[in-house]
């Protein structure tokens, strides 16, 4: 299972807002697919799937989330996906 982490854009950004979730929970995604659009105090940018697998968001749209911690995962198999529910 590969985590999806919103990078810290600058030293003052500790949170980001999920503007849009582009993949449904459990949907198959490919490496490089846009899965999230996020907004920090400096920019709006897309976050891509780090590998092929099943997308599992831990948050809803409009959620404020911490940067540099997992906000979603890409599971390599259905068995891995079931670990997060």
PEHU-V631674 format. One record per pair of residues at least 24 apart in sequence whose ideal C-beta (glycine too) atoms are under 10 Angstrom apart, sorted by the first residue. I is the first residue (numbers start at 1). J is the second residue. Records with the same first field share a line. If there is no record, write none. Layout:
I = J, J
This chain:
1 = 51, 53, 54, 56, 70, 73, 74, 75, 76, 77, 80, 81, 83, 84
2 = 31, 49, 50, 51, 52, 53, 70, 72, 73, 74, 75, 76, 80
3 = 50, 56, 58, 69, 70, 71, 72, 73, 74
4 = 29, 35, 36, 47, 48, 49, 50, 55, 56, 57, 58, 70, 71, 72, 73, 74
5 = 47, 50, 66, 67, 68, 69, 70, 71, 72
6 = 36, 38, 40, 45, 47, 65, 66, 67, 68, 69, 70, 71, 72
7 = 38, 40, 45, 47, 67, 68
8 = 40, 66, 67, 68
9 = 38, 40, 41, 42, 43, 45, 67
10 = 40, 41, 42, 43, 67
12 = 40, 41, 42
13 = 40, 41, 42, 43, 67, 68
14 = 40, 41, 66, 67, 68
15 = 40, 41, 63, 64, 65, 66, 67
16 = 40, 41, 42, 43, 44, 45, 47, 63, 64, 65, 66, 67, 68, 71
17 = 41, 44, 59, 61, 62, 63, 64, 65
18 = 47, 57, 58, 59, 60, 61, 62, 63, 64, 65, 71, 72
19 = 44, 45, 46, 61, 62
20 = 44, 46, 61, 62
21 = 55, 57, 59, 60, 61, 62, 63, 71, 72
22 = 46, 47, 48, 49, 55, 57
23 = 49, 54, 55, 56, 57, 72, 74
24 = 55, 57
25 = 54, 55, 56, 57, 58, 72, 81, 84, 85
26 = 54, 55, 56, 57, 75, 78, 81, 84, 85
27 = 53, 54, 55, 56, 57
28 = 52, 53, 54, 55, 74
29 = 53, 54, 55, 72, 74
30 = 74
31 = 74
33 = 74
35 = 71, 72, 74
36 = 61, 65, 71, 72
37 = 61
38 = 63, 65, 67, 71
39 = 64
40 = 67
47 = 71, 72
49 = 74
50 = 74
51 = 75, 76
52 = 76
53 = 77, 78, 80, 81
54 = 78, 80, 81, 82, 84
55 = 81
56 = 80, 81, 83, 84, 85
57 = 84
58 = 84
